[in-house]
Amino acid sequence: FFFGYLMSQKCVLSIQSHVIHGYVGNKCATFPLQVLGFDVDPVNTVHFSNHTGYPTFKGERLAGDQLTSLLEALTENRLVGHSHLLTGYIGNPSTLKAVVEVLKTLKQQNP
């Protein structure tokens, strides 16, 4: 049921940053895509207090193995079949390597 739903819809896997204050990454991409008729599954590569352009910011970065684990769970539940992949700020090299694997998986599921 779920996999068929994803394959028949415009569905974006959005792998980008997230901030509490401000509008960057997934925080600003999700709503406009939804307005355009896309279902959006956001994966936050970082969760920061604010944009890094401020004098101070704090938060966490998603590691590559964490992204891999998230994708494994989506795959096991047959929730991978996104029609689009949107990426933004990645945050570290291990996560970038995991994004490449995500792309390969998405291409296998939805060529």
Order of alpha helices (4+ residues) and beta strands (2+ residues): alpha-beta-alpha-beta-beta-alpha-beta-alpha
